[in-house]
């Protein structure tokens, strides 16, 4: 449990860093530079997920099943897989750029695929440490990797802006990611010196290795790619779609950069809601479900409940405040309407991640992975249909439809294990009224926003004040309307104070 908490905390910090740096990146490079970065980001993100979650989980599984894992065999299998991905990506970069609608991206795409060559070594070391129950090396390497990557990306963006060639942003991001992977590798090697006995570099011909790495590793990886898959589909389809909608190529690039402003906000909102909810799931497993079904069901309902309560407020708050958030974070108000629509992804994707985590604990790893693949396919089809006719709004609707499909699939699958009547205990009425009260307060406060336009620091303090006030009104309304049980309130900070707000009885 301690090891799991270390990895969870490192992952949370890493995700916040990963989302937060995109705001200064857009400020430095503008929407055009941000567009270029977002075109290569899905490639870098896939490599990151494989090296941090998918393949290490497969190696860890092998370590739990075998007394001595043949790491030489694992490295060889992983190098074949990742070498194949690198070779295909590097040689077909010009075709990928043509599909994206921007041939100038070829050098950036080629540079991005080099990151896959670091994946086998990172995966083996992290997976072997995790299989031995030692999580600190993975956490330390993850944070090191994120910090080096973010600093490198921002520095390369600054140099690209000074040179006037914004396409250096894409290549700089790829080089920074390679440097970050190398830094993480050095950290892991440093830890390996003190744990050399747990590393066995002999050879094995067991087919189990290949099956576990390919199937288990890939399915685990897919379960972490919901938001990344949406960004990948957008990278491939939005520019051609905008051109069909009547944009010039340069206008389409800027429009894609504007649409990508929503990604860091979606990531932050989703991370907040899903992390709090997942902390409430005390290791849901098939064995625990069989032996302690009532207690496990309570844990599942509480996790979904908190995810829904937090993400619903985050979504509505972002929608109401976007006319202020857009100029505050991104310097102007372009695309506000479409980005407000896109914020609906926060509440749906938070519930997707929470329900998917429950399903994975119950053994539905393949099911959740295939549902994400289905959502990605639906996103692609909706982009092809909606973007040429509706532009940015069409892209936003496509994302919402895709994540809603995945959530529906997760809920139906959970229905095999728990009765649908269980969802009736969720406080839909209390949340609805609390959101209405919050809306009234925030909309009233927003009438003062014109007084702070032009002064970015004052606008920041104003926005934070409105967020704090809206959140307090929302929480008090939930408590007063009985959305939480007494036991749940006792688990909150300053619980004695909040208990006074609860309705009698």
C-alpha positions as CSV (number, residue, x, y, z in Angstrom):
1,X,0.0,0.0,0.0
2,X,2.9,2.4,0.8
3,X,4.5,1.6,-2.5
4,X,1.2,2.2,-4.4
5,X,0.7,5.5,-2.6
6,X,4.3,6.6,-3.6
7,X,3.5,5.8,-7.3
8,X,0.1,7.5,-7.1
9,X,1.6,10.6,-5.6
10,X,4.4,10.7,-8.1
11,X,1.9,10.2,-10.9
12,X,-0.3,13.0,-9.6
13,X,2.6,15.4,-9.4
14,X,3.8,14.4,-12.8
15,X,0.4,14.9,-14.4
16,X,0.0,18.3,-12.8
17,X,3.4,19.3,-14.2
18,X,2.6,17.8,-17.5
19,X,-0.6,19.9,-17.8
20,X,0.7,23.1,-16.2
21,X,3.7,23.8,-18.5
22,X,1.5,24.0,-21.6
23,X,0.1,27.4,-20.5
24,X,3.6,29.1,-20.6
25,X,4.4,27.1,-23.7
26,X,1.4,28.6,-25.5
27,X,2.3,32.1,-24.1
28,X,5.9,31.8,-25.5
29,X,5.1,30.3,-28.9
30,X,1.5,31.5,-29.6
31,X,-1.2,29.3,-31.1
32,X,0.9,28.3,-34.1
33,X,3.8,27.0,-32.0
34,X,1.4,25.3,-29.6
35,X,-0.2,23.6,-32.6
36,X,3.2,22.2,-33.7
37,X,3.9,20.8,-30.2
38,X,0.5,19.2,-30.0
39,X,1.0,17.4,-33.3
40,X,4.1,15.5,-31.9
41,X,2.8,15.2,-28.4
42,X,0.7,12.0,-29.0
43,X,3.8,10.2,-30.2
44,X,5.8,11.3,-27.1
45,X,2.8,10.5,-24.9
46,X,2.5,6.9,-26.2
47,X,6.2,6.3,-25.5
48,X,5.8,7.7,-22.0
49,X,2.8,5.5,-21.2
50,X,4.6,2.4,-22.5
51,X,7.7,3.1,-20.4
52,X,5.8,4.2,-17.3
53,X,2.7,2.0,-17.1
54,X,2.3,-0.7,-19.7
55,X,5.6,-2.5,-20.1
56,X,6.7,-2.0,-16.5
57,X,3.4,-3.6,-15.4
58,X,4.1,-6.6,-17.6
59,X,7.6,-7.0,-16.3
60,X,6.3,-6.7,-12.7
61,X,3.7,-9.4,-13.5
62,X,6.5,-11.7,-14.7
63,X,8.5,-11.0,-11.6
64,X,5.5,-12.0,-9.4
65,X,5.1,-15.2,-11.4
66,X,8.8,-16.3,-11.7
67,X,11.5,-16.5,-9.1
68,X,14.0,-15.1,-11.5
69,X,12.9,-13.1,-14.5
70,X,15.2,-13.3,-17.6
71,X,15.7,-9.6,-18.1
72,X,17.9,-10.2,-21.2
73,X,14.9,-11.9,-22.8
74,X,12.6,-9.1,-21.8
75,X,14.9,-6.4,-23.1
76,X,15.2,-8.3,-26.4
77,X,11.4,-8.6,-26.8
78,X,10.8,-5.0,-25.9
79,X,13.6,-3.8,-28.2
80,X,12.0,-5.7,-31.1
81,X,8.6,-4.1,-30.4
82,X,9.9,-0.6,-29.8
83,X,12.5,-0.9,-32.7
84,X,9.6,-1.8,-35.0
85,X,7.5,1.2,-33.8
86,X,10.5,3.5,-34.3
87,X,11.4,2.1,-37.8
88,X,7.8,2.4,-39.0
89,X,7.3,5.9,-37.5
90,X,10.6,7.2,-38.8
91,X,10.3,5.9,-42.3
92,X,6.7,6.8,-42.6
93,X,6.9,10.3,-41.1
94,X,6.3,11.9,-44.4
95,X,3.1,9.9,-44.9
96,X,1.9,10.8,-41.4
97,X,2.6,14.5,-42.0
98,X,0.6,14.3,-45.3
99,X,-2.3,12.8,-43.3
100,X,-2.0,15.6,-40.8
101,X,-2.1,18.1,-43.6
102,X,1.2,19.7,-42.9
103,X,4.4,18.3,-44.7
104,X,6.6,20.7,-42.6
105,X,6.1,18.4,-39.6
106,X,8.3,15.6,-41.0
107,X,11.5,16.5,-39.1
108,X,9.6,16.9,-35.8
109,X,7.8,13.6,-36.3
110,X,11.0,11.7,-37.1
111,X,12.7,13.2,-34.0
112,X,9.8,12.2,-31.8
113,X,10.0,8.5,-32.7
114,X,13.6,8.3,-31.3
115,X,12.0,8.3,-27.8
116,X,10.8,4.7,-28.4
117,X,14.4,3.5,-28.3
118,X,14.7,4.3,-24.6
119,X,11.5,2.5,-23.7
120,X,12.9,-1.1,-23.3
121,X,15.6,-0.1,-20.8
122,X,13.3,2.2,-18.7
123,X,10.5,-0.5,-18.7
124,X,12.8,-3.3,-17.6
125,X,14.4,-1.4,-14.7
126,X,11.1,0.1,-13.5
127,X,9.2,-3.2,-13.9
128,X,11.8,-5.2,-12.0
129,X,11.9,-2.8,-9.1
130,X,8.1,-2.8,-8.9
131,X,8.0,-6.6,-9.1
132,X,10.4,-6.6,-6.1
133,X,8.0,-4.3,-4.2
134,X,10.4,-1.3,-4.4
135,X,8.5,1.7,-5.9
136,X,10.8,4.6,-5.1
137,X,13.0,4.2,-8.1
138,X,10.1,4.4,-10.5
139,X,8.7,7.4,-8.7
140,X,12.0,9.2,-8.6
141,X,12.7,8.5,-12.3
142,X,9.3,9.6,-13.3
143,X,9.6,13.0,-11.6
144,X,13.1,13.4,-12.9
145,X,11.9,12.7,-16.4
146,X,9.0,15.1,-16.2
147,X,11.2,18.0,-14.9
148,X,13.9,17.6,-17.5
149,X,11.3,17.3,-20.2
150,X,9.3,20.4,-19.2
151,X,12.4,22.5,-18.8
152,X,13.8,21.3,-22.1
153,X,10.5,22.0,-23.9
154,X,10.2,25.5,-22.6
155,X,13.8,26.3,-23.4
156,X,13.5,25.0,-26.9
157,X,10.3,27.0,-27.3
158,X,12.1,30.2,-26.3
159,X,14.9,29.5,-28.8
160,X,12.4,28.7,-31.5
161,X,10.6,32.0,-30.9
162,X,13.8,33.9,-31.1
163,X,14.9,32.1,-34.3
164,X,11.5,32.7,-35.9
165,X,11.1,29.0,-37.0
166,X,8.2,27.7,-34.9
167,X,8.8,24.2,-36.3
168,X,11.8,24.0,-34.0
169,X,9.3,23.6,-31.2
170,X,8.4,20.1,-32.3
171,X,12.0,19.0,-32.7
172,X,12.9,20.6,-29.4
173,X,10.1,18.8,-27.6
174,X,11.4,15.5,-29.1
175,X,15.0,16.1,-28.1
176,X,13.9,17.2,-24.6
177,X,11.9,14.0,-24.2
178,X,15.0,11.9,-25.2
179,X,17.1,13.8,-22.7
180,X,14.5,13.3,-20.1
181,X,14.4,9.6,-20.8
182,X,18.2,9.4,-20.5
183,X,18.0,11.3,-17.2
184,X,15.4,8.8,-15.9
185,X,17.6,6.0,-17.0
186,X,20.6,7.3,-15.0
187,X,18.4,7.6,-11.9
188,X,17.3,4.0,-12.2
189,X,20.9,2.8,-12.8
190,X,21.9,4.6,-9.6
191,X,19.3,2.7,-7.6
192,X,20.2,-0.6,-9.4
193,X,23.7,-0.6,-7.9
194,X,22.2,-1.2,-4.4
195,X,19.8,-3.9,-5.6
196,X,21.9,-5.8,-8.1
197,X,20.9,-9.2,-6.7
198,X,17.3,-8.7,-7.9
199,X,18.4,-8.3,-11.5
200,X,19.0,-11.6,-13.5
201,X,20.5,-11.0,-16.9
202,X,20.3,-14.6,-18.2
203,X,18.4,-15.9,-21.3
204,X,15.1,-17.8,-21.5
205,X,13.1,-19.1,-24.5
206,X,9.8,-19.2,-22.6
207,X,6.8,-18.0,-24.8
208,X,5.2,-16.8,-21.6
209,X,7.5,-13.8,-21.7
210,X,6.4,-12.7,-25.1
211,X,2.7,-13.3,-24.4
212,X,2.7,-11.3,-21.1
213,X,4.7,-8.4,-22.5
214,X,2.8,-8.0,-25.7
215,X,-0.8,-8.7,-24.5
216,X,-0.8,-7.6,-20.9
217,X,1.6,-4.7,-21.5
218,X,-0.4,-3.4,-24.4
219,X,-3.8,-3.8,-22.7
220,X,-2.5,-1.9,-19.6
221,X,-1.1,0.8,-21.8
222,X,-4.4,1.2,-23.7
223,X,-6.2,1.8,-20.4
224,X,-4.1,4.9,-19.9
225,X,-4.7,6.4,-23.3
226,X,-8.3,7.8,-23.2
227,X,-7.4,11.5,-23.4
228,X,-4.2,10.9,-25.4
229,X,-6.1,9.0,-28.1
230,X,-8.5,11.9,-28.5
231,X,-5.5,14.2,-29.0
232,X,-3.9,11.8,-31.4
233,X,-7.1,11.6,-33.6
234,X,-7.3,15.4,-33.5
235,X,-3.6,15.6,-34.6
236,X,-4.4,13.5,-37.7
237,X,-7.8,14.9,-38.7
238,X,-8.4,18.4,-37.6
239,X,-6.2,20.3,-40.1
240,X,-7.7,18.5,-43.1
241,X,-11.2,19.0,-41.6
242,X,-10.6,22.8,-41.0
243,X,-9.3,23.2,-44.6
244,X,-12.5,21.5,-45.8
245,X,-14.5,23.9,-43.6
246,X,-13.0,26.8,-45.6
247,X,-10.0,27.7,-43.5
248,X,-6.7,28.5,-45.2
249,X,-3.8,26.2,-44.2
250,X,-2.3,28.8,-41.9
251,X,-5.7,29.6,-40.4
252,X,-6.3,25.9,-39.8
253,X,-3.0,25.6,-37.9
254,X,-3.9,28.5,-35.6
255,X,-7.4,27.1,-35.1
256,X,-5.9,23.8,-34.1
257,X,-3.6,25.6,-31.6
258,X,-6.7,27.4,-30.2
259,X,-8.6,24.1,-29.8
260,X,-5.6,22.6,-28.0
261,X,-5.9,25.2,-25.3
262,X,-8.5,23.0,-23.7
263,X,-6.2,20.0,-23.2
264,X,-4.3,21.2,-20.1
265,X,-7.5,22.3,-18.4
266,X,-9.2,19.0,-19.2
267,X,-6.1,17.1,-17.8
268,X,-6.0,19.1,-14.6
269,X,-9.8,18.8,-14.0
270,X,-9.7,15.1,-14.7
271,X,-6.7,14.4,-12.6
272,X,-8.2,16.2,-9.6
273,X,-11.5,14.4,-9.8
274,X,-10.2,10.9,-10.6
275,X,-7.3,11.0,-8.1
276,X,-9.5,11.9,-5.2
277,X,-12.0,9.2,-6.2
278,X,-9.3,6.5,-6.8
279,X,-7.8,7.1,-3.4
280,X,-11.2,5.9,-2.0
281,X,-11.0,2.6,-3.8
282,X,-9.2,0.3,-1.3
283,X,-7.7,-2.1,-3.9
284,X,-10.9,-3.5,-5.5
285,X,-10.1,-7.0,-6.6
286,X,-12.1,-10.0,-7.7
287,X,-11.2,-11.9,-4.5
288,X,-12.4,-9.0,-2.3
289,X,-15.6,-8.6,-4.3
290,X,-16.4,-12.3,-3.8
291,X,-15.6,-12.3,0.0
292,X,-16.7,-8.8,1.0
293,X,-19.2,-7.7,-1.6
294,X,-21.2,-5.2,0.5
295,X,-18.1,-3.4,1.7
296,X,-16.6,-3.4,-1.7
297,X,-19.8,-2.1,-3.3
298,X,-19.8,0.8,-0.8
299,X,-16.2,1.7,-1.8
300,X,-17.2,1.6,-5.5
301,X,-20.2,3.8,-5.0
302,X,-18.3,6.3,-2.8
303,X,-15.5,6.5,-5.5
304,X,-18.0,7.2,-8.3
305,X,-19.9,9.6,-6.1
306,X,-16.8,11.8,-5.2
307,X,-15.6,11.6,-8.8
308,X,-19.0,12.9,-10.0
309,X,-19.3,15.6,-7.3
310,X,-15.9,17.0,-8.0
311,X,-15.8,16.7,-11.8
312,X,-19.3,18.2,-12.2
313,X,-18.3,21.3,-10.3
314,X,-15.0,21.5,-12.1
315,X,-16.8,21.2,-15.5
316,X,-19.4,23.8,-14.7
317,X,-16.9,26.1,-13.1
318,X,-14.6,26.0,-16.2
319,X,-17.6,26.6,-18.5
320,X,-18.8,29.7,-16.5
321,X,-15.3,31.1,-16.1
322,X,-13.9,30.4,-19.5
323,X,-14.5,34.0,-20.8
324,X,-12.0,35.0,-18.0
325,X,-9.7,31.9,-18.1
326,X,-9.0,32.2,-21.8
327,X,-7.5,35.7,-21.8
328,X,-5.9,35.0,-18.3
329,X,-4.1,31.9,-19.4
330,X,-3.9,32.2,-23.2
331,X,-3.8,36.0,-23.7
332,X,-7.0,36.3,-25.8
333,X,-10.6,35.1,-26.1
334,X,-10.3,33.0,-29.3
335,X,-12.5,29.9,-29.4
336,X,-14.2,30.4,-26.1
337,X,-17.6,28.9,-27.1
338,X,-16.1,25.7,-28.5
339,X,-13.7,25.3,-25.5
340,X,-16.6,25.7,-23.1
341,X,-18.3,22.9,-24.9
342,X,-15.1,20.8,-24.8
343,X,-15.0,21.2,-21.0
344,X,-17.9,18.6,-20.7
345,X,-15.1,16.1,-21.3
346,X,-13.9,16.7,-17.8
347,X,-16.9,15.2,-16.0
348,X,-17.3,12.3,-18.4
349,X,-13.6,11.3,-18.6
350,X,-13.3,11.5,-14.8
351,X,-16.2,9.0,-14.4
352,X,-14.6,6.9,-17.2
353,X,-11.3,6.7,-15.3
354,X,-13.0,5.9,-12.0
355,X,-15.3,3.2,-13.4
356,X,-12.4,1.8,-15.5
357,X,-10.2,1.4,-12.4
358,X,-12.9,-0.5,-10.7
359,X,-13.4,-2.8,-13.7
360,X,-9.7,-3.4,-14.0
361,X,-9.6,-4.5,-10.4
362,X,-12.4,-6.9,-11.2
363,X,-10.4,-8.4,-14.1
364,X,-12.0,-6.5,-17.0
365,X,-8.7,-5.2,-18.4
366,X,-9.3,-6.2,-22.0
367,X,-12.9,-4.9,-21.9
368,X,-11.9,-1.4,-20.8
369,X,-9.0,-1.4,-23.4
370,X,-11.4,-2.3,-26.2
371,X,-13.9,0.3,-25.1
372,X,-11.2,3.0,-25.4
373,X,-10.3,1.7,-28.9
374,X,-14.0,2.0,-29.7
375,X,-14.1,5.5,-28.4
376,X,-11.1,6.5,-30.5
377,X,-12.7,5.0,-33.6
378,X,-15.9,6.9,-32.9
379,X,-13.9,10.1,-32.3
380,X,-12.3,9.7,-35.7
381,X,-15.6,9.1,-37.5
382,X,-17.2,12.1,-35.8
383,X,-14.3,14.3,-36.6
384,X,-14.6,13.4,-40.3
385,X,-18.3,14.1,-40.2
386,X,-18.6,17.1,-37.9
387,X,-15.4,19.2,-38.3
388,X,-15.8,20.2,-42.0
389,X,-19.3,21.5,-41.2
390,X,-19.0,22.9,-37.7
391,X,-15.3,23.7,-37.3
392,X,-14.1,23.9,-33.6
393,X,-17.6,23.2,-32.3
394,X,-17.6,19.9,-34.3
395,X,-14.3,18.9,-32.8
396,X,-15.5,19.6,-29.3
397,X,-18.8,17.6,-29.8
398,X,-16.7,14.7,-31.3
399,X,-14.6,14.5,-28.1
400,X,-17.7,14.6,-25.8
401,X,-19.5,11.9,-27.9
402,X,-16.4,9.6,-27.8
403,X,-15.8,9.7,-24.0
404,X,-19.6,9.3,-23.4
405,X,-19.5,6.1,-25.4
406,X,-16.7,4.8,-23.3
407,X,-18.5,5.7,-20.0
408,X,-21.7,4.0,-21.2
409,X,-19.7,0.9,-22.0
410,X,-18.1,0.9,-18.6
411,X,-21.4,1.3,-16.8
412,X,-23.0,-1.5,-18.8
413,X,-20.0,-3.8,-18.0
414,X,-20.2,-2.9,-14.3
415,X,-23.9,-3.9,-14.5
416,X,-22.8,-7.5,-14.9
417,X,-21.3,-7.3,-11.3
418,X,-23.6,-4.9,-9.5
419,X,-27.3,-4.1,-9.9
420,X,-28.2,-0.8,-11.7
421,X,-30.3,0.1,-8.7
422,X,-27.0,0.7,-6.8
423,X,-26.6,4.0,-8.8
424,X,-29.8,5.4,-7.4
425,X,-27.9,6.1,-4.2
426,X,-25.9,8.8,-6.0
427,X,-27.0,12.3,-4.9
428,X,-28.1,13.5,-8.4
429,X,-30.8,15.9,-7.0
430,X,-28.5,17.4,-4.3
431,X,-25.7,17.9,-6.9
432,X,-28.1,19.6,-9.4
433,X,-29.4,22.1,-6.8
434,X,-25.9,22.8,-5.5
435,X,-24.6,23.5,-9.0
436,X,-27.5,25.9,-9.5
437,X,-26.6,27.8,-6.4
438,X,-22.9,27.9,-7.5
439,X,-24.0,29.1,-10.9
440,X,-25.9,32.1,-9.5
441,X,-22.9,33.1,-7.3
442,X,-20.3,32.8,-10.1
443,X,-22.5,34.5,-12.7
444,X,-23.1,37.4,-10.3
445,X,-19.4,37.7,-9.6
446,X,-18.5,37.6,-13.3
447,X,-20.4,40.9,-13.8
448,X,-17.3,42.5,-12.2
449,X,-14.8,40.9,-14.5
450,X,-14.7,43.8,-17.0
451,X,-13.1,45.9,-14.2
452,X,-10.0,43.6,-14.3
453,X,-9.5,43.2,-18.1
454,X,-6.1,44.2,-19.2
455,X,-4.5,43.7,-15.8
456,X,-3.4,40.0,-15.8
457,X,-2.3,39.8,-12.2
458,X,-5.5,41.4,-10.9
459,X,-7.5,39.1,-13.2
460,X,-5.7,36.1,-11.7
461,X,-6.6,37.2,-8.1
462,X,-10.2,37.9,-9.2
463,X,-10.5,34.5,-10.8
464,X,-9.1,32.7,-7.8
465,X,-11.5,34.6,-5.5
466,X,-14.5,33.6,-7.7
467,X,-13.3,29.9,-7.8
468,X,-12.9,29.9,-4.0
469,X,-16.3,31.5,-3.4
470,X,-18.1,29.2,-5.9
471,X,-16.4,26.1,-4.4
472,X,-17.4,27.1,-0.9
473,X,-21.0,27.7,-1.9
474,X,-21.1,24.4,-3.7
475,X,-19.7,22.5,-0.7
476,X,-22.0,24.1,1.8
477,X,-25.0,23.4,-0.4
478,X,-24.1,19.8,-0.8
479,X,-23.7,19.4,3.0
480,X,-26.9,21.2,3.8
481,X,-28.9,19.2,1.2
482,X,-27.6,15.9,2.6
483,X,-25.4,14.8,-0.3
484,X,-22.9,13.2,2.1
485,X,-23.4,10.7,4.8
486,X,-22.2,11.4,8.3
487,X,-19.4,8.9,7.9
488,X,-18.1,10.6,4.7
489,X,-18.2,14.0,6.4
490,X,-16.1,12.7,9.3
491,X,-13.4,11.9,6.8
492,X,-13.1,15.5,5.6
493,X,-10.6,18.0,7.0
494,X,-12.2,20.2,9.7
495,X,-15.0,17.7,10.0
496,X,-16.4,19.1,13.3
497,X,-17.1,22.4,11.5
498,X,-18.8,20.8,8.5
499,X,-20.9,18.5,10.8
500,X,-22.8,21.6,12.0
501,X,-24.0,22.3,8.5
502,X,-25.6,18.9,8.0
503,X,-29.4,18.7,8.1
504,X,-30.9,17.4,11.3
505,X,-31.0,13.6,11.4
